């Protein structure tokens, strides 16, 4: 199901907001997956126990890559940032006392390959511990091949994010020869690329049992042979990161990726709000969104004009204010908006609103009426650009068509001669309108804390693509933690 699809029956706004904010659909979907994987004899008790102990937003991450690509560094760093448990070959064999640890160690001592089923059992047993359930986990270097991946999946071990590091083989072979290990923190350093600044750390570094160049080449060949199969299994939750760049960039990209939410199949009726100064392009973007996704485009000013033209009861009440140039009282505007936004087409297809609210009081009234947007965008545009856009805007009184003396001049001298400027687009009126917007926007931004911010001083198609991506994808859990 497309994330922009509306449900078969319209969600009443309060129910839709409640379900989306608390991720009820995702919760039910996850519970169903767990039931099908574990097939408990008592499904109800299983769900109760699961809800009591499980933390559904805990990290479930795999960090993969060829030898010397920096998997340990990335996994350790993500564990620190996310407070998750790191699981690797070393931790499973030498730091854990699990039921099959002794058997796996025996293979290692005989220098034999540990079977995939044994690795899967070790991982499954470790991830069933309470720390992994509560804090989440980061699997470093697992799965190594397709069979391991299938075994883990059949045991219900399904990562939400898979980070794959890559670099040219020549770079990896060179890195391997200069690796040094801190036995205290287990962090990996390099004599050339990543040498610690602390003299105490420098002194305690040891050279790990590195592979020879020939053995390294063999391991790389084995990795390249298995990786395409792993990619096919995880491609929907996988991100490849170039490891041949400064480590701070690798870590930043990895953290940003694992903090994003995968696209959801939850029923979603878009309720979109555009806020911005005059001339920032809100109307154009609203029209583009409405055209592509079939949501109802509602401009507050246009709604007032339509009510007056149709001579509705509310229109008759609004007309004296509009004719005299006085602001229409918030109660009348809100009543008109509530009627329109609660109509069947808006509740079924969703809506995109611009022109309201203009201040914090209006936003609070909108919230009290249960007309809460689930995507809010603030358009930012420098005053010079606003002035350039609006002061040179002209309208053809015959056709109603808008032109711009610089960017979209009239096609013929005849049309050019009859063009008129709207009084509100004169420089002194533009300055007043922008000043009113600027006075109120900070409180609105504080009110809509999950809002997105749009650089409106760029190509309209680039703006549309950004807005579209924010609507289609789920809201981020939180902003990425800045690198220290």
BABAGU-493712 format. One line per 5 residues: for each residue x negated, y, z negated of C-alpha. Coordinates in nm, 4 decimals, always signed. Example, Ala and Ser with C-alpha at 12.3 -4.5 7.8 and 13.67 -1.06 7.14 Angstrom:
% residues 2
-1.2300,-0.4500,-0.7800 ~ -1.3670,-0.1060,-0.7140 $
END
This chain:
% residues 484
+0.0000,+0.0000,+0.0000 ~ -0.1310,+0.3458,+0.0860 ~ -0.1972,+0.5621,-0.2172 ~ +0.0219,+0.8333,-0.0612 ~ +0.3192,+0.6003,-0.0128 $
+0.6225,+0.6909,-0.2188 ~ +0.7971,+0.4122,-0.4088 ~ +1.1046,+0.2526,-0.2561 ~ +1.3188,+0.4402,-0.5093 ~ +1.2217,+0.7917,-0.6220 $
+1.0602,+0.8272,-0.9622 ~ +1.2345,+1.0932,-1.1735 ~ +0.9533,+1.3465,-1.2437 ~ +0.9209,+1.2743,-1.6202 ~ +0.8982,+0.8966,-1.5604 $
+0.6544,+0.9355,-1.2719 ~ +0.4256,+1.1587,-1.4785 ~ +0.4375,+0.9219,-1.7754 ~ +0.3588,+0.6140,-1.5631 ~ +0.0737,+0.7828,-1.3781 $
-0.0895,+0.9519,-1.6793 ~ -0.0937,+0.6273,-1.8793 ~ -0.1841,+0.4088,-1.5775 ~ +0.1012,+0.1665,-1.6450 ~ +0.0897,+0.0159,-1.2969 $
-0.2844,-0.0567,-1.3233 ~ -0.2320,-0.2056,-1.6712 ~ +0.0380,-0.4448,-1.5458 ~ -0.1699,-0.5323,-1.2398 ~ -0.4717,-0.6144,-1.4586 $
-0.2612,-0.8237,-1.6962 ~ -0.1244,-1.0263,-1.4039 ~ -0.4788,-1.0882,-1.2755 ~ -0.5878,-1.2119,-1.6204 ~ -0.2879,-1.4462,-1.6460 $
-0.3566,-1.5980,-1.3033 ~ -0.7269,-1.6450,-1.3817 ~ -0.6882,-1.7979,-1.7299 ~ -0.3465,-1.9704,-1.6858 ~ -0.2690,-1.9707,-2.0627 $
-0.0057,-2.2082,-2.2025 ~ +0.1516,-1.9166,-2.3901 ~ +0.1403,-1.6124,-2.1553 ~ +0.3114,-1.3754,-2.4010 ~ +0.0677,-1.4452,-2.6856 $
-0.2231,-1.4279,-2.4398 ~ -0.1122,-1.0797,-2.3290 ~ -0.0718,-0.9632,-2.6894 ~ -0.4218,-1.0869,-2.7811 ~ -0.5655,-0.9400,-2.4631 $
-0.4165,-0.5964,-2.5290 ~ -0.5418,-0.6005,-2.8886 ~ -0.9037,-0.6740,-2.8021 ~ -0.9554,-0.5627,-2.4456 ~ -1.0668,-0.2206,-2.3301 $
-0.9638,-0.1961,-1.9668 ~ -1.1748,+0.1101,-1.8898 ~ -1.4970,-0.0487,-2.0230 ~ -1.7758,-0.0605,-1.7605 ~ -1.8083,-0.3764,-1.5492 $
-2.1093,-0.3160,-1.3308 ~ -2.3558,-0.5232,-1.1289 ~ -2.6945,-0.3732,-1.0401 ~ -2.8477,-0.5607,-0.7471 ~ -3.1508,-0.5176,-0.5262 $
-3.4741,-0.6825,-0.4137 ~ -3.7716,-0.7297,-0.6506 ~ -3.9394,-0.4009,-0.7592 ~ -3.6440,-0.1878,-0.6394 ~ -3.5847,-0.0503,-0.9902 $
-3.2903,-0.2614,-1.1110 ~ -3.4146,-0.2697,-1.4715 ~ -3.4668,+0.1076,-1.4853 ~ -3.1190,+0.1779,-1.3465 ~ -2.9493,-0.0836,-1.5677 $
-3.1196,+0.0407,-1.8873 ~ -3.0381,+0.4026,-1.8090 ~ -2.6723,+0.3273,-1.7312 ~ -2.6468,+0.1278,-2.0560 ~ -2.7687,+0.4297,-2.2526 $
-2.5264,+0.6642,-2.0774 ~ -2.2227,+0.4360,-2.0924 ~ -2.2990,+0.2516,-2.4192 ~ -2.2633,-0.0780,-2.2328 ~ -2.4378,-0.4133,-2.2866 $
-2.7170,-0.5061,-2.0456 ~ -2.7337,-0.8679,-1.9299 ~ -3.0344,-0.9911,-1.7303 ~ -3.2311,-1.3126,-1.6799 ~ -3.4695,-1.2102,-1.9591 $
-3.1948,-1.1267,-2.2114 ~ -3.0061,-1.4492,-2.1384 ~ -3.3134,-1.6709,-2.1745 ~ -3.5160,-1.5003,-2.4479 ~ -3.2816,-1.2764,-2.6507 $
-2.9678,-1.4869,-2.6778 ~ -2.8942,-1.8149,-2.8517 ~ -2.6128,-1.9527,-2.6403 ~ -2.4838,-2.3077,-2.6020 ~ -2.6778,-2.3747,-2.2807 $
-2.9821,-2.1500,-2.3428 ~ -3.2041,-2.4457,-2.4319 ~ -3.1088,-2.6306,-2.1130 ~ -3.1810,-2.3230,-1.8977 ~ -3.5167,-2.2655,-2.0716 $
-3.6166,-2.6238,-1.9985 ~ -3.5781,-2.5583,-1.6252 ~ -3.7866,-2.2412,-1.6641 ~ -4.0661,-2.4232,-1.8499 ~ -4.0775,-2.6907,-1.5804 $
-4.0964,-2.4075,-1.3240 ~ -3.7804,-2.5386,-1.1614 ~ -3.4986,-2.3265,-1.0247 ~ -3.2114,-2.2850,-1.2720 ~ -2.8892,-2.4122,-1.1075 $
-2.6214,-2.1564,-1.0163 ~ -2.3630,-2.3313,-1.2356 ~ -2.5932,-2.3013,-1.5383 ~ -2.6464,-1.9293,-1.4796 ~ -2.2697,-1.8832,-1.4408 $
-2.2074,-2.0649,-1.7707 ~ -2.4673,-1.8510,-1.9502 ~ -2.3173,-1.5300,-1.8143 ~ -1.9605,-1.6371,-1.8891 ~ -2.0448,-1.7277,-2.2485 $
-2.2347,-1.4021,-2.3057 ~ -1.9627,-1.1806,-2.1561 ~ -1.6974,-1.3444,-2.3747 ~ -1.8651,-1.1985,-2.6854 ~ -1.6853,-0.9122,-2.8542 $
-1.9546,-0.6491,-2.7788 ~ -1.9208,-0.7031,-2.4036 ~ -1.5411,-0.6981,-2.4254 ~ -1.5340,-0.3727,-2.6231 ~ -1.8307,-0.1848,-2.4745 $
-1.8385,-0.3264,-2.1236 ~ -2.1334,-0.4852,-1.9461 ~ -2.4001,-0.4286,-1.6837 ~ -2.5244,-0.7392,-1.5034 ~ -2.8784,-0.6820,-1.3803 $
-2.9776,-0.8980,-1.0827 ~ -2.6594,-1.1108,-1.0867 ~ -2.5120,-1.2592,-0.8797 ~ -2.8134,-1.3708,-0.6800 ~ -2.6212,-1.5527,-0.4066 $
-2.2747,-1.6303,-0.2752 ~ -2.2256,-1.9442,-0.4865 ~ -2.3003,-1.7551,-0.8096 ~ -2.0600,-1.4786,-0.7054 ~ -1.7794,-1.7288,-0.6429 $
-1.8441,-1.9038,-0.9746 ~ -1.8327,-1.5739,-1.1620 ~ -1.5129,-1.4704,-0.9858 ~ -1.3427,-1.8020,-1.0646 ~ -1.4284,-1.7377,-1.4314 $
-1.2614,-1.3947,-1.4145 ~ -1.5902,-1.2012,-1.4070 ~ -1.5156,-0.9382,-1.1439 ~ -1.7226,-0.6162,-1.1389 ~ -1.5525,-0.2820,-1.0808 $
-1.8727,-0.1278,-0.9396 ~ -2.1684,-0.2896,-0.7631 ~ -2.4827,-0.0744,-0.7288 ~ -2.7238,-0.2034,-0.4642 ~ -3.0747,-0.0588,-0.4448 $
-3.2725,-0.0805,-0.1223 ~ -3.6157,+0.0246,+0.0050 ~ -3.8587,-0.0827,+0.2813 ~ -4.0406,-0.4083,+0.2024 ~ -4.3790,-0.2352,+0.2330 $
-4.2769,+0.0101,-0.0420 ~ -4.1530,-0.2718,-0.2652 ~ -4.4732,-0.4750,-0.2242 ~ -4.6835,-0.1673,-0.3131 ~ -4.4637,-0.0959,-0.6152 $
-4.4958,-0.4515,-0.7412 ~ -4.8744,-0.4284,-0.7794 ~ -4.8562,-0.1180,-1.0003 ~ -4.5698,-0.2201,-1.2327 ~ -4.6221,-0.1835,-1.6060 $
-4.3820,-0.2884,-1.8824 ~ -4.3135,-0.1248,-2.2183 ~ -4.2681,-0.4259,-2.4521 ~ -4.0829,-0.2106,-2.7074 ~ -3.8127,-0.0519,-2.4876 $
-3.8380,-0.2945,-2.1904 ~ -3.8553,+0.0065,-1.9594 ~ -4.0570,-0.0383,-1.6413 ~ -4.3176,+0.2175,-1.5311 ~ -4.5569,+0.2456,-1.2394 $
-4.9214,+0.3484,-1.2260 ~ -4.8586,+0.5742,-0.9243 ~ -4.4900,+0.6655,-0.9037 ~ -4.3619,+0.6753,-1.2619 ~ -4.6298,+0.7067,-1.5285 $
-4.5053,+0.7980,-1.8818 ~ -4.6175,+1.1307,-2.0276 ~ -4.6296,+1.0010,-2.3886 ~ -4.9843,+0.8716,-2.4712 ~ -4.8417,+0.6220,-2.7245 $
-4.6238,+0.4667,-2.4551 ~ -4.9198,+0.4605,-2.2142 ~ -5.1287,+0.2633,-2.4661 ~ -4.8738,-0.0109,-2.5262 ~ -4.7883,-0.0759,-2.1593 $
-4.8643,-0.4260,-2.0389 ~ -4.8977,-0.5718,-1.6940 ~ -4.6099,-0.8164,-1.6351 ~ -4.6603,-1.1517,-1.4712 ~ -4.6294,-0.9977,-1.1296 $
-4.5858,-1.1976,-0.8154 ~ -4.8735,-1.2142,-0.5734 ~ -4.8189,-1.0348,-0.2410 ~ -4.7461,-1.3708,-0.0775 ~ -4.4939,-1.4695,-0.3478 $
-4.3393,-1.1216,-0.3319 ~ -4.2897,-1.1550,+0.0433 ~ -4.1249,-1.4933,-0.0124 ~ -3.8872,-1.3470,-0.2751 ~ -3.7974,-1.0579,-0.0450 $
-3.7193,-1.2991,+0.2375 ~ -3.4956,-1.4999,+0.0052 ~ -3.3155,-1.1837,-0.1098 ~ -3.2528,-1.0660,+0.2485 ~ -3.1139,-1.4096,+0.3356 $
-2.8601,-1.4101,+0.0515 ~ -2.7577,-1.0449,+0.0379 ~ -2.5244,-1.0317,+0.3442 ~ -2.3002,-1.2962,+0.1813 ~ -2.2886,-1.0986,-0.1441 $
-2.2125,-0.7801,+0.0495 ~ -1.9093,-0.9458,+0.2133 ~ -1.7684,-1.0384,-0.1282 ~ -1.8185,-0.7002,-0.2971 ~ -1.8122,-0.4518,-0.0066 $
-1.4999,-0.2723,-0.1361 ~ -1.6637,-0.1864,-0.4708 ~ -2.0251,-0.1550,-0.3530 ~ -2.2543,+0.1438,-0.3066 ~ -2.6020,+0.1225,-0.1543 $
-2.8593,+0.3664,-0.2951 ~ -3.2001,+0.4348,-0.1430 ~ -3.4541,+0.3466,-0.4142 ~ -3.7399,+0.5104,-0.2224 ~ -3.6735,+0.8561,-0.3714 $
-3.7317,+1.0254,-0.7093 ~ -3.5833,+0.8158,-0.9892 ~ -3.3745,+1.1100,-1.1176 ~ -3.1876,+1.1142,-0.7828 ~ -3.1326,+0.7381,-0.7877 $
-2.9985,+0.7508,-1.1436 ~ -2.7747,+1.0499,-1.0703 ~ -2.6161,+0.8766,-0.7686 ~ -2.5671,+0.5542,-0.9648 ~ -2.4013,+0.7332,-1.2579 $
-2.1700,+0.9359,-1.0331 ~ -2.0613,+0.6177,-0.8534 ~ -1.9885,+0.4083,-1.1631 ~ -1.7840,+0.6916,-1.3140 ~ -1.5489,+0.7055,-1.0153 $
-1.2291,+0.5057,-1.0148 ~ -1.1503,+0.2646,-0.7345 ~ -0.8523,+0.3545,-0.5189 ~ -0.5303,+0.2311,-0.6721 ~ -0.2306,+0.0602,-0.5152 $
-0.0024,+0.2168,-0.7760 ~ +0.3129,+0.3850,-0.6438 ~ +0.2300,+0.7524,-0.6214 ~ +0.4590,+1.0420,-0.5316 ~ +0.2345,+1.3444,-0.4672 $
+0.3252,+1.6636,-0.6511 ~ +0.0627,+1.9112,-0.5316 ~ +0.0052,+2.2683,-0.6460 ~ -0.2069,+2.5243,-0.4588 ~ -0.3228,+2.8348,-0.6499 $
-0.5385,+3.1024,-0.4967 ~ -0.5738,+3.4716,-0.4128 ~ -0.3914,+3.6184,-0.1109 ~ -0.5582,+3.5257,+0.2172 ~ -0.7271,+3.2118,+0.0802 $
-0.5462,+2.9776,+0.3223 ~ -0.3010,+2.8077,+0.0843 ~ -0.0146,+2.8178,+0.3358 ~ -0.2206,+2.6640,+0.6156 ~ -0.3477,+2.3786,+0.3981 $
+0.0019,+2.3138,+0.2606 ~ +0.1352,+2.2908,+0.6166 ~ -0.1436,+2.0476,+0.7175 ~ -0.0817,+1.8220,+0.4150 ~ +0.2947,+1.8287,+0.4721 $
+0.2530,+1.7479,+0.8411 ~ +0.0170,+1.4532,+0.7877 ~ +0.1785,+1.2913,+0.4837 ~ +0.5429,+1.3921,+0.5125 ~ +0.5560,+1.5717,+0.1771 $
+0.7917,+1.8687,+0.1433 ~ +0.6184,+2.2043,+0.1893 ~ +0.7561,+2.4632,-0.0538 ~ +0.6410,+2.8251,-0.0539 ~ +0.8014,+3.0135,-0.3391 $
+0.8363,+3.3390,-0.1405 ~ +0.9913,+3.1569,+0.1550 ~ +1.2314,+2.9775,-0.0791 ~ +1.3621,+3.3146,-0.2041 ~ +1.4090,+3.4428,+0.1519 $
+1.5973,+3.1279,+0.2540 ~ +1.8307,+3.1554,-0.0475 ~ +1.9085,+3.5175,+0.0421 ~ +1.9637,+3.4340,+0.4104 ~ +2.1939,+3.1406,+0.3239 $
+2.3854,+3.3630,+0.0770 ~ +2.3781,+3.1064,-0.2022 ~ +2.4794,+3.2062,-0.5559 ~ +2.1167,+3.2260,-0.6611 ~ +2.0361,+3.4100,-0.3386 $
+2.2914,+3.6793,-0.4210 ~ +2.1341,+3.7226,-0.7663 ~ +1.7831,+3.7429,-0.6200 ~ +1.8632,+3.9811,-0.3311 ~ +1.8720,+4.3096,-0.5278 $
+1.5242,+4.2446,-0.6686 ~ +1.3760,+4.1578,-0.3292 ~ +1.5411,+4.4558,-0.1549 ~ +1.4142,+4.6994,-0.4179 ~ +1.0641,+4.5488,-0.4288 $
+1.0859,+4.4506,-0.7951 ~ +0.9571,+4.1097,-0.9161 ~ +1.2271,+3.8435,-0.9342 ~ +1.2761,+3.7331,-1.2996 ~ +1.0978,+3.4075,-1.3834 $
+1.4238,+3.2420,-1.4965 ~ +1.5832,+3.2896,-1.1534 ~ +1.2723,+3.1723,-0.9674 ~ +1.2391,+2.8682,-1.1916 ~ +1.6069,+2.7785,-1.1513 $
+1.5709,+2.7930,-0.7734 ~ +1.2496,+2.5898,-0.7826 ~ +1.4016,+2.3285,-1.0141 ~ +1.6950,+2.2789,-0.7760 ~ +1.4596,+2.2350,-0.4797 $
+1.1962,+2.0162,-0.6485 ~ +1.4613,+1.7868,-0.7996 ~ +1.6298,+1.7324,-0.4630 ~ +1.6159,+1.3842,-0.3112 ~ +1.3572,+1.4569,-0.0391 $
+1.1115,+1.6083,-0.2912 ~ +1.1570,+1.3262,-0.5414 ~ +1.1177,+1.0601,-0.2718 ~ +0.8430,+1.2064,-0.0495 ~ +0.6704,+1.4406,-0.2939 $
+0.5977,+1.8109,-0.2556 ~ +0.3266,+2.0707,-0.2099 ~ +0.3941,+2.4060,-0.3782 ~ +0.2236,+2.7426,-0.3346 ~ +0.3082,+3.0883,-0.4696 $
+0.4138,+2.9713,-0.8176 ~ +0.3100,+2.9756,-1.0984 ~ +0.1253,+3.3073,-1.0935 ~ +0.0562,+3.3329,-1.4660 ~ +0.0355,+3.1153,-1.7765 $
+0.3952,+3.1867,-1.8840 ~ +0.5295,+3.0589,-1.5518 ~ +0.3080,+2.7494,-1.5747 ~ +0.4421,+2.6724,-1.9217 ~ +0.8014,+2.7145,-1.8020 $
+0.7291,+2.4785,-1.5121 ~ +0.5981,+2.2222,-1.7609 ~ +0.9048,+2.2597,-1.9854 ~ +1.1242,+2.1877,-1.6833 ~ +0.9284,+1.8584,-1.6299 $
+0.8057,+1.9843,-1.2927 ~ +0.4450,+1.8848,-1.3530 ~ +0.2051,+1.8660,-1.0564 ~ -0.0272,+1.5644,-1.0444 ~ -0.2852,+1.7370,-0.8219 $
-0.3777,+2.1043,-0.8720 ~ -0.6156,+2.3001,-0.6495 ~ -0.7648,+2.6451,-0.7104 ~ -0.8848,+2.8192,-0.3923 ~ -1.1896,+3.0433,-0.4419 $
-1.2664,+3.3179,-0.1882 ~ -1.4900,+3.6289,-0.2225 ~ -1.3103,+3.9633,-0.2147 ~ -1.4985,+4.0716,+0.1004 ~ -1.3649,+3.7671,+0.2877 $
-1.0104,+3.8309,+0.1624 ~ -1.0293,+4.1915,+0.2844 ~ -1.1673,+4.0848,+0.6225 ~ -0.8918,+3.8255,+0.6689 ~ -0.5925,+4.0346,+0.5601 $
-0.6715,+4.3951,+0.6531 ~ -0.7102,+4.3009,+1.0196 ~ -0.4021,+4.0791,+1.0280 ~ -0.1203,+4.1940,+1.2595 ~ +0.2325,+4.0656,+1.3326 $
+0.4316,+4.0683,+1.6570 ~ +0.7777,+4.2048,+1.5593 ~ +0.9362,+4.0364,+1.8624 ~ +0.8144,+3.6775,+1.8108 ~ +0.6986,+3.6872,+1.4472 $
+0.3604,+3.5491,+1.5616 ~ +0.0547,+3.6499,+1.3559 ~ -0.2706,+3.7697,+1.5102 ~ -0.6089,+3.8869,+1.3835 ~ -0.8002,+4.1675,+1.5514 $
-1.1299,+3.9796,+1.5194 ~ -1.0581,+3.6049,+1.4980 ~ -0.7314,+3.5759,+1.6956 ~ -0.6605,+3.8829,+1.9094 ~ -0.3329,+3.9239,+2.0992 $
-0.3457,+3.7502,+2.4416 ~ -0.2109,+4.0456,+2.6454 ~ -0.2245,+4.4294,+2.6259 ~ +0.1566,+4.4354,+2.6068 ~ +0.1616,+4.2250,+2.2893 $
-0.1349,+4.4188,+2.1516 ~ +0.0556,+4.7459,+2.1863 ~ +0.3535,+4.6329,+1.9788 ~ +0.1648,+4.4680,+1.6923 ~ +0.2348,+4.5993,+1.3418 $
+0.0509,+4.5745,+1.0117 ~ +0.2406,+4.4571,+0.7051 ~ +0.2115,+4.7288,+0.4371 ~ +0.0968,+4.4690,+0.1818 ~ -0.2078,+4.4007,+0.4042 $
-0.3392,+4.7559,+0.3712 ~ -0.6697,+4.7768,+0.1822 ~ -0.5332,+4.9439,-0.1323 ~ -0.2485,+4.6901,-0.1629 ~ -0.4841,+4.3964,-0.1063 $
-0.7052,+4.5217,-0.3882 ~ -0.4058,+4.5470,-0.6225 ~ -0.2789,+4.1958,-0.5355 ~ -0.6239,+4.0406,-0.5839 ~ -0.6654,+4.2237,-0.9157 $
-0.3336,+4.0827,-1.0416 ~ -0.4367,+3.7300,-0.9385 ~ -0.7834,+3.7612,-1.0978 ~ -0.6303,+3.8821,-1.4238 ~ -0.4217,+3.5647,-1.4594 $
-0.6286,+3.2904,-1.2973 ~ -0.8604,+3.2105,-1.5912 ~ -0.5701,+3.1140,-1.8189 ~ -0.4180,+2.9076,-1.5392 ~ -0.7473,+2.7242,-1.4873 $
-0.7606,+2.6480,-1.8594 ~ -0.4007,+2.5239,-1.8474 ~ -0.4632,+2.2872,-1.5547 ~ -0.7815,+2.1231,-1.6859 ~ -0.7855,+1.8411,-1.4284 $
-0.7702,+2.0823,-1.1342 ~ -0.9972,+2.0687,-0.8306 ~ -1.1795,+2.3768,-0.7034 ~ -1.1862,+2.4573,-0.3313 ~ -1.4417,+2.6736,-0.1525 $
-1.1950,+2.8484,+0.0784 ~ -1.4698,+3.0379,+0.2627 ~ -1.5385,+2.7608,+0.5141 ~ -1.3856,+2.5845,+0.8146 ~ -1.0160,+2.4932,+0.7528 $
-1.0779,+2.1346,+0.8665 ~ -1.3545,+2.0875,+0.6065 ~ -1.1211,+2.2287,+0.3395 ~ -0.8437,+1.9922,+0.4479 ~ -1.0719,+1.6870,+0.4331 $
-1.1788,+1.7772,+0.0776 ~ -0.8181,+1.8304,-0.0380 ~ -0.7069,+1.5084,+0.1303 ~ -0.9788,+1.3026,-0.0423 ~ -0.8781,+1.4420,-0.3833 $
-0.5128,+1.3537,-0.3252 ~ -0.5736,+1.0013,-0.1994 ~ -0.8229,+0.8958,-0.4664 ~ -0.7393,+0.8646,-0.8368 ~ -0.8324,+1.1417,-1.0759 $
-1.1873,+1.0982,-1.2132 ~ -1.2155,+0.9733,-1.5715 ~ -1.4514,+1.2531,-1.6607 ~ -1.7128,+1.4720,-1.5031 ~ -2.0554,+1.3011,-1.4658 $
-2.2862,+1.3545,-1.7619 ~ -2.5673,+1.5969,-1.6657 ~ -2.9118,+1.4441,-1.6360 ~ -3.1413,+1.5152,-1.9284 $
END
